[in-house]
Amino acid sequence: MNVWPPEFGPHSIAHHTANGRRLRQQAINGAIVGLARLPLRLSSEFYVRLSSGLGIAGCHRQLNATPTRNGHFPMQIDLTGKRAVISGSTLGIGFAIAKGLARAGARVVVNGRSETSTAKARDRLLADLPNAEVDAVAADLATADGVAQFLKQVPKTDILVNNLGIFEPKAFDDIPDADWMRFFETNVMSGIRLSRAYAPAMRQNNWGRIVFISSESGLSIPGEMVHYGMTKTAQLAVSRGLATSLSGTGVTVNAVLPGPTRSEGVADFFGKIAKEQGKSQADIERDFIATHRPSSIIKRLAEVEEVANMVVYVCSQQASATTGAALRVDGGVVNTIG
C-alpha cells in the first residue's frame, strides 16, 4: 500500500535535488498520516524505519523484502527444497505435523506400520494439499529391523521429527518388564536410531533439524503412566545431549512438549470412557482436565494443529538460534517458568 502521494514517491524524491529536503519532509508527513491505515505491526515498523533515517524508499523495501539486513529470514516460513521425515505420522499430532510441513513447502515422508494406513495418510494429505510432495513409507520404527528397512528407502533427510510414540494408563504395580521395554523401544530407541542415521549427513551439509516429540509428562510424571513418563523424560535427555554434540553446526535439535491434546487416539480413549459412564465426551474431557491437569491455564485439550505449529517453526530457517530447548505446548500445565 502506498501511503504517500505519487508525486512524492521514492523515485521523485531521489531526483528532485533542488527541492529534495522539502519534498522529503512532505512525503514523510504524508506517510505518517497514512500510518493510521496500516495494521499496528506494519505501522510501527514503518515509523521506526522513518525515524532511523532509512527514508520512505527504505521503508517500502524493508516492509516487502525477504531477507533482513543481517541476512536472517523474516517470519514467512518456506521449506521448499527440504525433505522432512515424520515418524508415526498417519494420524494425530504426527499427521498434523506432516501437513504443516507440507504446507510450508517441504517434501514430506509419512510413516506408519502398515501399507494401508500409510497410503491413506498420503491420500488425505494430497486431498487437502493437491500440490504437496508426499511419500508414504511403511515400516515399524519401534524395531531395529524396521528402522533399517525404512532407511533403505529414505537414506537422507533435512528434517527429522521423531513423533512415534505409544501410551497406556496402567498402575505401576501392574507394569511388567515387557511393557517397560516395549515403551522404551518405541518412544525412545526409534528416535535414537533415526537420529543416529540422519545426523551425520546433516552435519556435513551444515543444516538440519531434529525434533523429538516429548510431553509435559516428561516433566510432571503421571502416576497412572509412569512408564510413559519415563520415556518422555528420556527423550529430553537425548534431545539436549544430541544438540550439544552438534554444537557449532547448522543442525538444531529440540524437544516439543505437548500437553493433553485431542488426537484421534486421545479422542477415542475419552470416547470409550464417556460411553462406559453414560456422559458426553466433552464432559469427560473437562473432568479430566479439572481432576488430572488442574494447573492447565487454557482449561481444555489442545488441538493437534496447535502442536504442529510449534514444530513447523522449529524446523524452519528462522529457528536457527533455537536448539537444545524443551519447548512446551502444554497449555500451561507444567507449573514452572523454566
Stockholm file with secondary structure:
# STOCKHOLM 1.0

chainA/1-338         MNVWPPEFGPHSIAHHTANGRRLRQQAINGAIVGLARLPLRLSSEFYVRLSSGLGIAGCHRQLNATPTRNGHFPMQIDLTGKRAVISGSTLGIGFAIAKGLARAGARVVVNGRSETSTAKARDRLLADLPNAEVDAVAADLATADGVAQFLKQVPKTDILVNNLGIFEPKAFDDIPDADWMRFFETNVMSGIRLSRAYAPAMRQNNWGRIVFISSESGLSIPGEMVHYGMTKTAQLAVSRGLATSLSGTGVTVNAVLPGPTRSEGVADFFGKIAKEQGKSQADIERDFIATHRPSSIIKRLAEVEEVANMVVYVCSQQASATTGAALRVDGGVVNTIG
#=GR chainA/1-338 SS CCCSCGGGSHHHHHHCCTTHHHHHHHHHHHHHHHGGGSCHHHHHHHHHHHHTTCHHHHHHHHHHCSSCTTSCCCSCCCCTTCEEEESSCSSHHHHHHHHHHHHTTCEEEEEESSHHHHHHHHHHHHHHCTTCCEEEEECCTTSHHHHHHHHHHCCCCSEEEECCCCCCCCCGGGCCHHHHHHHHIIIIIHHHHHHHHHHHHHHHHTCEEEEEECCGGGTSCCTTCHHHHHHHHHHHHHHHHHHHHTTTSSEEEEEEEECSBCCHHHHHHHHHHHHHHTCCHHHHHHHHHHHHCTTCSSCSCBCHHHHHHHHHHHTSGGGTTCCSCEEEESTTCSCCCC
#=GC SS_cons         CCCSCGGGSHHHHHHCCTTHHHHHHHHHHHHHHHGGGSCHHHHHHHHHHHHTTCHHHHHHHHHHCSSCTTSCCCSCCCCTTCEEEESSCSSHHHHHHHHHHHHTTCEEEEEESSHHHHHHHHHHHHHHCTTCCEEEEECCTTSHHHHHHHHHHCCCCSEEEECCCCCCCCCGGGCCHHHHHHHHIIIIIHHHHHHHHHHHHHHHHTCEEEEEECCGGGTSCCTTCHHHHHHHHHHHHHHHHHHHHTTTSSEEEEEEEECSBCCHHHHHHHHHHHHHHTCCHHHHHHHHHHHHCTTCSSCSCBCHHHHHHHHHHHTSGGGTTCCSCEEEESTTCSCCCC
//
